[in-house]
Amino acid sequence: MPGPGSYTGEDVLEINCHGGPAVVQTVLERVLELGARAAERGEFTLRAFLNDRLDLSQAESVAELIAAPAEGGLRFAGQKLSGAFGRHVFALKEKLLQIKADLSADLDFPEDHLEPLSPQALLVGLQEVELPLKRLLDNFSRYNCLREGALVVLAGRVNAGKSSLLNCLLGRSRAIVTPVPGTTRDYLEEAVNLRGLPVRLVDTAGLREAGDQVEQAGLDQGQELIQAADLVCLTLDVSEPLQAEILRRATEIGPEKVLLVHNKWDLMPVELNETDLSPPGFDSVLVSAKTGRGLDDLIEGIRQKIIGNKAEPGSDELVPNLRQREKTRSALQALKECEQALAQGVGFDALTVYLDEAASSLSEITGEITSDDVLEQIFSRFCIGK
């Protein structure tokens, strides 16, 4: 495949052979004997970037596409790979440079009697860039869980049925379940796709006084996971009275991060609903891990707590990754500081510093400005052969 039309922009030779391990290994060894070398991580995509076949946001999307745990992540990565994200950021940067040019024209060519840029017009121009940047940050907050996955922790008293819930959500027997309280002393973690929401589902040791150092270590791990979780499914035995300790823990964690899961619905003596069982301010669901009753409500409850009532992301939604989010934040902060300086009556010549800072941050997203250290950090995450 002759350059510059290849993936890397260079001349590329591709060898197709039967896929048996011995055949592939023999061909690879022969190629290396003839002078080739094994590629570094992400080297082909790095070469594509250096040869202007891809901007940096497109290059990053290759790794995001490969690592996507669910369809949402595929869509977001595909939008970047198409160049839509890079073009959007580039257009915002060009808008900033145009504003700077207008300011500079007022300062450098006053004798030309150009209509000066008013503070009101400058403010409008800044806000025309700020709003799309805020939208990108909002999209990260709303939809990053669809790309990276969410950490959901099953917590609660011993013998509340957390391990049974884990097995129920996974659709297979992963955790050991016995009538003996405290069967789970360590935590178990499994990946599961809940209707398009990728989740790291963690079953933790039951909350109680530790009997030994091993059990205490398990409880400490569980507490750390609760702190890091996107959502804590606080599991309760519906056949028992709601305990003050559980309410205290739920309040400490916070209603926005807690879903009360009333398990063992099959043992409930009378027919009740969630509102009859839960304190005000807390979302809750009724479920039976034994029979599967209420499982759909639990899955939907988890999705609602993490994604909320927001609309599903559109096919053209642009969602930055963590590095791009930080650069977007930096650009937005520079523009806010520019607005503050403008309100304080700072001269136009000093305001261009803030515009340059914001434009530089946006240029780092697309790779127009970047350092070797940043490139090494990005491409070291790639798998070999990409």
GUKOLVEX-834390 format. One record per residue (C-alpha): x, y, z; residue number from 1; chain. Coordinates in steps of 0.1 Angstrom, whole numbers, plus 5000, padded with zeros to 4 digits. Layout:
<atoms>
<east=X; north=Y; up=Z; num=NUM; chaine=A>
...
</atoms>
This chain:
<atoms>
<east=5000; north=5000; up=5000; num=1; chaine=A>
<east=5019; north=5030; up=4988; num=2; chaine=A>
<east=5020; north=5063; up=5008; num=3; chaine=A>
<east=5007; north=5088; up=5013; num=4; chaine=A>
<east=4973; north=5071; up=5011; num=5; chaine=A>
<east=4980; north=5044; up=5036; num=6; chaine=A>
<east=4971; north=5044; up=5073; num=7; chaine=A>
<east=5005; north=5058; up=5084; num=8; chaine=A>
<east=5010; north=5079; up=5053; num=9; chaine=A>
<east=5041; north=5057; up=5044; num=10; chaine=A>
<east=5047; north=5028; up=5021; num=11; chaine=A>
<east=5032; north=4998; up=5039; num=12; chaine=A>
<east=5036; north=4960; up=5031; num=13; chaine=A>
<east=5009; north=4938; up=5046; num=14; chaine=A>
<east=5014; north=4900; up=5046; num=15; chaine=A>
<east=4983; north=4877; up=5049; num=16; chaine=A>
<east=4989; north=4841; up=5058; num=17; chaine=A>
<east=4970; north=4813; up=5075; num=18; chaine=A>
<east=4963; north=4821; up=5112; num=19; chaine=A>
<east=4978; north=4790; up=5129; num=20; chaine=A>
<east=5003; north=4800; up=5156; num=21; chaine=A>
<east=5032; north=4781; up=5141; num=22; chaine=A>
<east=5026; north=4796; up=5106; num=23; chaine=A>
<east=5024; north=4832; up=5120; num=24; chaine=A>
<east=5054; north=4827; up=5142; num=25; chaine=A>
<east=5075; north=4814; up=5113; num=26; chaine=A>
<east=5065; north=4842; up=5090; num=27; chaine=A>
<east=5072; north=4868; up=5117; num=28; chaine=A>
<east=5107; north=4853; up=5125; num=29; chaine=A>
<east=5116; north=4854; up=5088; num=30; chaine=A>
<east=5105; north=4890; up=5084; num=31; chaine=A>
<east=5126; north=4900; up=5114; num=32; chaine=A>
<east=5156; north=4881; up=5100; num=33; chaine=A>
<east=5153; north=4902; up=5068; num=34; chaine=A>
<east=5157; north=4934; up=5088; num=35; chaine=A>
<east=5123; north=4944; up=5101; num=36; chaine=A>
<east=5117; north=4951; up=5138; num=37; chaine=A>
<east=5087; north=4947; up=5161; num=38; chaine=A>
<east=5065; north=4978; up=5164; num=39; chaine=A>
<east=5063; north=4998; up=5196; num=40; chaine=A>
<east=5030; north=5003; up=5213; num=41; chaine=A>
<east=5008; north=5025; up=5192; num=42; chaine=A>
<east=5036; north=5031; up=5167; num=43; chaine=A>
<east=5015; north=5029; up=5135; num=44; chaine=A>
<east=4990; north=5054; up=5149; num=45; chaine=A>
<east=5018; north=5076; up=5161; num=46; chaine=A>
<east=5033; north=5076; up=5126; num=47; chaine=A>
<east=4998; north=5084; up=5112; num=48; chaine=A>
<east=4997; north=5114; up=5136; num=49; chaine=A>
<east=5032; north=5126; up=5128; num=50; chaine=A>
<east=5025; north=5123; up=5091; num=51; chaine=A>
<east=4993; north=5144; up=5094; num=52; chaine=A>
<east=4970; north=5115; up=5086; num=53; chaine=A>
<east=4952; north=5120; up=5120; num=54; chaine=A>
<east=4950; north=5147; up=5145; num=55; chaine=A>
<east=4958; north=5138; up=5181; num=56; chaine=A>
<east=4921; north=5134; up=5191; num=57; chaine=A>
<east=4916; north=5110; up=5162; num=58; chaine=A>
<east=4947; north=5091; up=5173; num=59; chaine=A>
<east=4935; north=5088; up=5208; num=60; chaine=A>
<east=4901; north=5075; up=5195; num=61; chaine=A>
<east=4918; north=5044; up=5181; num=62; chaine=A>
<east=4927; north=5032; up=5216; num=63; chaine=A>
<east=4893; north=5043; up=5229; num=64; chaine=A>
<east=4876; north=5023; up=5201; num=65; chaine=A>
<east=4896; north=4991; up=5210; num=66; chaine=A>
<east=4890; north=4995; up=5247; num=67; chaine=A>
<east=4853; north=5004; up=5245; num=68; chaine=A>
<east=4833; north=4981; up=5268; num=69; chaine=A>
<east=4799; north=4989; up=5254; num=70; chaine=A>
<east=4782; north=5004; up=5223; num=71; chaine=A>
<east=4782; north=5040; up=5238; num=72; chaine=A>
<east=4819; north=5040; up=5239; num=73; chaine=A>
<east=4821; north=5028; up=5203; num=74; chaine=A>
<east=4799; north=5057; up=5192; num=75; chaine=A>
<east=4819; north=5083; up=5210; num=76; chaine=A>
<east=4852; north=5069; up=5197; num=77; chaine=A>
<east=4838; north=5067; up=5162; num=78; chaine=A>
<east=4828; north=5104; up=5163; num=79; chaine=A>
<east=4864; north=5113; up=5172; num=80; chaine=A>
<east=4879; north=5090; up=5146; num=81; chaine=A>
<east=4858; north=5107; up=5119; num=82; chaine=A>
<east=4874; north=5140; up=5128; num=83; chaine=A>
<east=4843; north=5156; up=5140; num=84; chaine=A>
<east=4857; north=5163; up=5175; num=85; chaine=A>
<east=4890; north=5177; up=5161; num=86; chaine=A>
<east=4871; north=5200; up=5137; num=87; chaine=A>
<east=4849; north=5212; up=5165; num=88; chaine=A>
<east=4878; north=5221; up=5187; num=89; chaine=A>
<east=4898; north=5237; up=5158; num=90; chaine=A>
<east=4868; north=5259; up=5149; num=91; chaine=A>
<east=4866; north=5271; up=5185; num=92; chaine=A>
<east=4903; north=5279; up=5185; num=93; chaine=A>
<east=4899; north=5298; up=5152; num=94; chaine=A>
<east=4871; north=5318; up=5168; num=95; chaine=A>
<east=4895; north=5329; up=5196; num=96; chaine=A>
<east=4922; north=5338; up=5171; num=97; chaine=A>
<east=4897; north=5359; up=5152; num=98; chaine=A>
<east=4888; north=5378; up=5184; num=99; chaine=A>
<east=4924; north=5383; up=5191; num=100; chaine=A>
<east=4929; north=5397; up=5156; num=101; chaine=A>
<east=4901; north=5421; up=5161; num=102; chaine=A>
<east=4916; north=5433; up=5194; num=103; chaine=A>
<east=4950; north=5437; up=5178; num=104; chaine=A>
<east=4936; north=5456; up=5148; num=105; chaine=A>
<east=4921; north=5482; up=5173; num=106; chaine=A>
<east=4955; north=5486; up=5189; num=107; chaine=A>
<east=4979; north=5484; up=5160; num=108; chaine=A>
<east=4960; north=5504; up=5133; num=109; chaine=A>
<east=4941; north=5532; up=5151; num=110; chaine=A>
<east=4947; north=5555; up=5122; num=111; chaine=A>
<east=4927; north=5533; up=5098; num=112; chaine=A>
<east=4895; north=5544; up=5117; num=113; chaine=A>
<east=4883; north=5508; up=5120; num=114; chaine=A>
<east=4852; north=5504; up=5141; num=115; chaine=A>
<east=4866; north=5494; up=5175; num=116; chaine=A>
<east=4855; north=5462; up=5192; num=117; chaine=A>
<east=4832; north=5471; up=5221; num=118; chaine=A>
<east=4835; north=5454; up=5254; num=119; chaine=A>
<east=4799; north=5440; up=5249; num=120; chaine=A>
<east=4809; north=5426; up=5215; num=121; chaine=A>
<east=4840; north=5410; up=5230; num=122; chaine=A>
<east=4820; north=5395; up=5258; num=123; chaine=A>
<east=4795; north=5380; up=5233; num=124; chaine=A>
<east=4825; north=5365; up=5213; num=125; chaine=A>
<east=4839; north=5349; up=5244; num=126; chaine=A>
<east=4806; north=5334; up=5254; num=127; chaine=A>
<east=4802; north=5319; up=5219; num=128; chaine=A>
<east=4833; north=5299; up=5227; num=129; chaine=A>
<east=4826; north=5292; up=5263; num=130; chaine=A>
<east=4792; north=5276; up=5258; num=131; chaine=A>
<east=4805; north=5248; up=5235; num=132; chaine=A>
<east=4833; north=5242; up=5259; num=133; chaine=A>
<east=4809; north=5239; up=5288; num=134; chaine=A>
<east=4788; north=5215; up=5267; num=135; chaine=A>
<east=4819; north=5193; up=5262; num=136; chaine=A>
<east=4825; north=5192; up=5299; num=137; chaine=A>
<east=4788; north=5185; up=5306; num=138; chaine=A>
<east=4790; north=5156; up=5281; num=139; chaine=A>
<east=4820; north=5142; up=5299; num=140; chaine=A>
<east=4802; north=5143; up=5333; num=141; chaine=A>
<east=4770; north=5128; up=5318; num=142; chaine=A>
<east=4784; north=5101; up=5294; num=143; chaine=A>
<east=4819; north=5092; up=5304; num=144; chaine=A>
<east=4804; north=5063; up=5324; num=145; chaine=A>
<east=4791; north=5048; up=5291; num=146; chaine=A>
<east=4827; north=5048; up=5278; num=147; chaine=A>
<east=4848; north=5040; up=5308; num=148; chaine=A>
<east=4822; north=5021; up=5329; num=149; chaine=A>
<east=4808; north=5028; up=5364; num=150; chaine=A>
<east=4819; north=5014; up=5397; num=151; chaine=A>
<east=4788; north=4999; up=5415; num=152; chaine=A>
<east=4794; north=4985; up=5450; num=153; chaine=A>
<east=4770; north=4960; up=5467; num=154; chaine=A>
<east=4772; north=4968; up=5505; num=155; chaine=A>
<east=4751; north=4960; up=5535; num=156; chaine=A>
<east=4748; north=4938; up=5565; num=157; chaine=A>
<east=4759; north=4901; up=5565; num=158; chaine=A>
<east=4734; north=4877; up=5550; num=159; chaine=A>
<east=4714; north=4905; up=5533; num=160; chaine=A>
<east=4719; north=4886; up=5500; num=161; chaine=A>
<east=4746; north=4908; up=5483; num=162; chaine=A>
<east=4764; north=4877; up=5468; num=163; chaine=A>
<east=4731; north=4864; up=5455; num=164; chaine=A>
<east=4724; north=4898; up=5439; num=165; chaine=A>
<east=4758; north=4897; up=5423; num=166; chaine=A>
<east=4750; north=4863; up=5408; num=167; chaine=A>
<east=4715; north=4874; up=5397; num=168; chaine=A>
<east=4728; north=4905; up=5379; num=169; chaine=A>
<east=4756; north=4884; up=5362; num=170; chaine=A>
<east=4732; north=4856; up=5352; num=171; chaine=A>
<east=4756; north=4830; up=5366; num=172; chaine=A>
<east=4770; north=4817; up=5399; num=173; chaine=A>
<east=4801; north=4837; up=5406; num=174; chaine=A>
<east=4800; north=4843; up=5443; num=175; chaine=A>
<east=4797; north=4815; up=5469; num=176; chaine=A>
<east=4763; north=4817; up=5486; num=177; chaine=A>
<east=4755; north=4799; up=5519; num=178; chaine=A>
<east=4731; north=4804; up=5548; num=179; chaine=A>
<east=4762; north=4810; up=5570; num=180; chaine=A>
<east=4766; north=4848; up=5577; num=181; chaine=A>
<east=4798; north=4864; up=5565; num=182; chaine=A>
<east=4806; north=4840; up=5537; num=183; chaine=A>
<east=4822; north=4868; up=5517; num=184; chaine=A>
<east=4853; north=4880; up=5535; num=185; chaine=A>
<east=4871; north=4896; up=5505; num=186; chaine=A>
<east=4856; north=4916; up=5476; num=187; chaine=A>
<east=4846; north=4901; up=5443; num=188; chaine=A>
<east=4846; north=4922; up=5411; num=189; chaine=A>
<east=4830; north=4914; up=5378; num=190; chaine=A>
<east=4822; north=4934; up=5346; num=191; chaine=A>
<east=4786; north=4934; up=5334; num=192; chaine=A>
<east=4767; north=4953; up=5307; num=193; chaine=A>
<east=4734; north=4967; up=5321; num=194; chaine=A>
<east=4714; north=4976; up=5290; num=195; chaine=A>
<east=4743; north=4995; up=5274; num=196; chaine=A>
<east=4758; north=5008; up=5307; num=197; chaine=A>
<east=4792; north=4991; up=5314; num=198; chaine=A>
<east=4795; north=4984; up=5351; num=199; chaine=A>
<east=4822; north=4971; up=5374; num=200; chaine=A>
<east=4801; north=4953; up=5399; num=201; chaine=A>
<east=4817; north=4947; up=5433; num=202; chaine=A>
<east=4804; north=4924; up=5461; num=203; chaine=A>
<east=4819; north=4934; up=5494; num=204; chaine=A>
<east=4822; north=4918; up=5528; num=205; chaine=A>
<east=4791; north=4922; up=5550; num=206; chaine=A>
<east=4791; north=4951; up=5575; num=207; chaine=A>
<east=4796; north=4939; up=5610; num=208; chaine=A>
<east=4822; north=4938; up=5638; num=209; chaine=A>
<east=4853; north=4921; up=5626; num=210; chaine=A>
<east=4862; north=4888; up=5642; num=211; chaine=A>
<east=4899; north=4887; up=5632; num=212; chaine=A>
<east=4925; north=4907; up=5612; num=213; chaine=A>
<east=4915; north=4890; up=5579; num=214; chaine=A>
<east=4879; north=4900; up=5582; num=215; chaine=A>
<east=4889; north=4935; up=5592; num=216; chaine=A>
<east=4911; north=4938; up=5561; num=217; chaine=A>
<east=4880; north=4928; up=5540; num=218; chaine=A>
<east=4859; north=4954; up=5557; num=219; chaine=A>
<east=4885; north=4981; up=5552; num=220; chaine=A>
<east=4887; north=4972; up=5515; num=221; chaine=A>
<east=4849; north=4975; up=5513; num=222; chaine=A>
<east=4850; north=5010; up=5529; num=223; chaine=A>
<east=4876; north=5021; up=5503; num=224; chaine=A>
<east=4854; north=5008; up=5475; num=225; chaine=A>
<east=4824; north=5026; up=5489; num=226; chaine=A>
<east=4843; north=5059; up=5489; num=227; chaine=A>
<east=4854; north=5054; up=5453; num=228; chaine=A>
<east=4821; north=5041; up=5440; num=229; chaine=A>
<east=4798; north=5059; up=5415; num=230; chaine=A>
<east=4769; north=5041; up=5432; num=231; chaine=A>
<east=4764; north=5021; up=5464; num=232; chaine=A>
<east=4736; north=4995; up=5463; num=233; chaine=A>
<east=4730; north=4993; up=5500; num=234; chaine=A>
<east=4714; north=4959; up=5504; num=235; chaine=A>
<east=4688; north=4952; up=5531; num=236; chaine=A>
<east=4669; north=4921; up=5542; num=237; chaine=A>
<east=4633; north=4931; up=5537; num=238; chaine=A>
<east=4621; north=4905; up=5561; num=239; chaine=A>
<east=4639; north=4923; up=5590; num=240; chaine=A>
<east=4633; north=4958; up=5604; num=241; chaine=A>
<east=4653; north=4986; up=5590; num=242; chaine=A>
<east=4683; north=4991; up=5612; num=243; chaine=A>
<east=4695; north=5024; up=5625; num=244; chaine=A>
<east=4731; north=5015; up=5616; num=245; chaine=A>
<east=4721; north=5011; up=5579; num=246; chaine=A>
<east=4703; north=5045; up=5579; num=247; chaine=A>
<east=4733; north=5061; up=5594; num=248; chaine=A>
<east=4756; north=5047; up=5568; num=249; chaine=A>
<east=4732; north=5056; up=5540; num=250; chaine=A>
<east=4732; north=5092; up=5553; num=251; chaine=A>
<east=4770; north=5093; up=5556; num=252; chaine=A>
<east=4774; north=5082; up=5520; num=253; chaine=A>
<east=4746; north=5106; up=5507; num=254; chaine=A>
<east=4713; north=5100; up=5490; num=255; chaine=A>
<east=4726; north=5109; up=5456; num=256; chaine=A>
<east=4751; north=5080; up=5457; num=257; chaine=A>
<east=4729; north=5054; up=5474; num=258; chaine=A>
<east=4703; north=5030; up=5461; num=259; chaine=A>
<east=4685; north=5011; up=5488; num=260; chaine=A>
<east=4680; north=4975; up=5476; num=261; chaine=A>
<east=4653; north=4957; up=5496; num=262; chaine=A>
<east=4662; north=4921; up=5489; num=263; chaine=A>
<east=4644; north=4888; up=5498; num=264; chaine=A>
<east=4610; north=4901; up=5484; num=265; chaine=A>
<east=4600; north=4864; up=5484; num=266; chaine=A>
<east=4601; north=4864; up=5522; num=267; chaine=A>
<east=4581; north=4896; up=5527; num=268; chaine=A>
<east=4550; north=4887; up=5549; num=269; chaine=A>
<east=4527; north=4913; up=5533; num=270; chaine=A>
<east=4527; north=4930; up=5499; num=271; chaine=A>
<east=4544; north=4964; up=5503; num=272; chaine=A>
<east=4561; north=4989; up=5479; num=273; chaine=A>
<east=4594; north=5008; up=5481; num=274; chaine=A>
<east=4579; north=5039; up=5496; num=275; chaine=A>
<east=4566; north=5019; up=5525; num=276; chaine=A>
<east=4601; north=5007; up=5533; num=277; chaine=A>
<east=4625; north=5035; up=5526; num=278; chaine=A>
<east=4632; north=5068; up=5545; num=279; chaine=A>
<east=4624; north=5100; up=5526; num=280; chaine=A>
<east=4650; north=5113; up=5502; num=281; chaine=A>
<east=4664; north=5078; up=5493; num=282; chaine=A>
<east=4657; north=5059; up=5461; num=283; chaine=A>
<east=4650; north=5023; up=5465; num=284; chaine=A>
<east=4639; north=4991; up=5448; num=285; chaine=A>
<east=4623; north=4958; up=5458; num=286; chaine=A>
<east=4640; north=4926; up=5445; num=287; chaine=A>
<east=4643; north=4889; up=5451; num=288; chaine=A>
<east=4677; north=4876; up=5442; num=289; chaine=A>
<east=4663; north=4841; up=5447; num=290; chaine=A>
<east=4634; north=4843; up=5422; num=291; chaine=A>
<east=4646; north=4872; up=5400; num=292; chaine=A>
<east=4615; north=4893; up=5408; num=293; chaine=A>
<east=4622; north=4930; up=5405; num=294; chaine=A>
<east=4655; north=4924; up=5387; num=295; chaine=A>
<east=4645; north=4947; up=5358; num=296; chaine=A>
<east=4636; north=4974; up=5383; num=297; chaine=A>
<east=4670; north=4971; up=5400; num=298; chaine=A>
<east=4688; north=4974; up=5367; num=299; chaine=A>
<east=4668; north=5004; up=5357; num=300; chaine=A>
<east=4673; north=5019; up=5392; num=301; chaine=A>
<east=4711; north=5015; up=5388; num=302; chaine=A>
<east=4710; north=5031; up=5353; num=303; chaine=A>
<east=4688; north=5060; up=5366; num=304; chaine=A>
<east=4711; north=5068; up=5395; num=305; chaine=A>
<east=4742; north=5068; up=5373; num=306; chaine=A>
<east=4729; north=5083; up=5341; num=307; chaine=A>
<east=4698; north=5100; up=5355; num=308; chaine=A>
<east=4668; north=5110; up=5334; num=309; chaine=A>
<east=4690; north=5124; up=5307; num=310; chaine=A>
<east=4683; north=5115; up=5271; num=311; chaine=A>
<east=4704; north=5088; up=5255; num=312; chaine=A>
<east=4735; north=5104; up=5238; num=313; chaine=A>
<east=4729; north=5112; up=5202; num=314; chaine=A>
<east=4749; north=5097; up=5174; num=315; chaine=A>
<east=4767; north=5130; up=5169; num=316; chaine=A>
<east=4775; north=5136; up=5206; num=317; chaine=A>
<east=4811; north=5147; up=5213; num=318; chaine=A>
<east=4826; north=5135; up=5245; num=319; chaine=A>
<east=4862; north=5143; up=5255; num=320; chaine=A>
<east=4884; north=5118; up=5273; num=321; chaine=A>
<east=4902; north=5127; up=5306; num=322; chaine=A>
<east=4931; north=5144; up=5290; num=323; chaine=A>
<east=4909; north=5164; up=5266; num=324; chaine=A>
<east=4886; north=5173; up=5295; num=325; chaine=A>
<east=4915; north=5189; up=5314; num=326; chaine=A>
<east=4926; north=5209; up=5284; num=327; chaine=A>
<east=4890; north=5220; up=5279; num=328; chaine=A>
<east=4888; north=5231; up=5315; num=329; chaine=A>
<east=4921; north=5251; up=5311; num=330; chaine=A>
<east=4907; north=5269; up=5280; num=331; chaine=A>
<east=4874; north=5277; up=5298; num=332; chaine=A>
<east=4892; north=5289; up=5329; num=333; chaine=A>
<east=4914; north=5313; up=5308; num=334; chaine=A>
<east=4883; north=5327; up=5291; num=335; chaine=A>
<east=4866; north=5332; up=5325; num=336; chaine=A>
<east=4897; north=5351; up=5337; num=337; chaine=A>
<east=4895; north=5372; up=5305; num=338; chaine=A>
<east=4859; north=5381; up=5313; num=339; chaine=A>
<east=4868; north=5391; up=5348; num=340; chaine=A>
<east=4897; north=5412; up=5336; num=341; chaine=A>
<east=4873; north=5428; up=5310; num=342; chaine=A>
<east=4848; north=5436; up=5338; num=343; chaine=A>
<east=4876; north=5453; up=5358; num=344; chaine=A>
<east=4885; north=5476; up=5329; num=345; chaine=A>
<east=4918; north=5459; up=5319; num=346; chaine=A>
<east=4930; north=5471; up=5285; num=347; chaine=A>
<east=4926; north=5451; up=5254; num=348; chaine=A>
<east=4963; north=5446; up=5250; num=349; chaine=A>
<east=4965; north=5426; up=5283; num=350; chaine=A>
<east=4934; north=5405; up=5274; num=351; chaine=A>
<east=4952; north=5389; up=5245; num=352; chaine=A>
<east=4973; north=5369; up=5270; num=353; chaine=A>
<east=4941; north=5351; up=5281; num=354; chaine=A>
<east=4931; north=5344; up=5246; num=355; chaine=A>
<east=4965; north=5329; up=5237; num=356; chaine=A>
<east=4963; north=5307; up=5268; num=357; chaine=A>
<east=4929; north=5294; up=5258; num=358; chaine=A>
<east=4939; north=5288; up=5222; num=359; chaine=A>
<east=4970; north=5269; up=5233; num=360; chaine=A>
<east=4950; north=5246; up=5255; num=361; chaine=A>
<east=4927; north=5238; up=5225; num=362; chaine=A>
<east=4957; north=5233; up=5203; num=363; chaine=A>
<east=4970; north=5207; up=5227; num=364; chaine=A>
<east=4937; north=5187; up=5223; num=365; chaine=A>
<east=4942; north=5183; up=5185; num=366; chaine=A>
<east=4980; north=5180; up=5188; num=367; chaine=A>
<east=4989; north=5212; up=5170; num=368; chaine=A>
<east=5009; north=5220; up=5201; num=369; chaine=A>
<east=5022; north=5190; up=5220; num=370; chaine=A>
<east=5054; north=5177; up=5237; num=371; chaine=A>
<east=5072; north=5144; up=5233; num=372; chaine=A>
<east=5063; north=5135; up=5269; num=373; chaine=A>
<east=5026; north=5139; up=5262; num=374; chaine=A>
<east=5029; north=5117; up=5230; num=375; chaine=A>
<east=5048; north=5091; up=5249; num=376; chaine=A>
<east=5022; north=5090; up=5277; num=377; chaine=A>
<east=4993; north=5087; up=5252; num=378; chaine=A>
<east=5008; north=5061; up=5229; num=379; chaine=A>
<east=5022; north=5039; up=5257; num=380; chaine=A>
<east=4986; north=5030; up=5265; num=381; chaine=A>
<east=4981; north=5015; up=5230; num=382; chaine=A>
<east=4985; north=4978; up=5223; num=383; chaine=A>
<east=5012; north=4966; up=5200; num=384; chaine=A>
<east=5003; north=4966; up=5164; num=385; chaine=A>
<east=4980; north=4996; up=5164; num=386; chaine=A>
</atoms>
